[in-house]
Amino acid sequence: MVAQGLVVTAASDDSVIQAVETTSAGWALGVQFHPEENADDDRLFAALITAAQQPVRAH
């Protein structure tokens, strides 16, 4: 179970949560693994770079 406003997007084979994302506005991602160790899959870093390049909107 995770906090309200978060959704589990990755879990290990034994159901340990490995990643969560926000369901509200904005971009947030929390990971409990070492994505840099998987050189074949750079989607996490590509998403971070894309999000960082977006203009910040005032609330």
Number of C-alpha atoms within 10 A of each C-alpha: 7 9 9 9 11 17 15 16 14 16 13 10 7 6 8 10 17 15 17 20 16 17 12 10 7 9 12 13 15 13 14 12 12 8 14 11 9 8 7 8 11 12 10 13 12 11 13 13 11 10 14 11 9 8 7 9 6 4 3
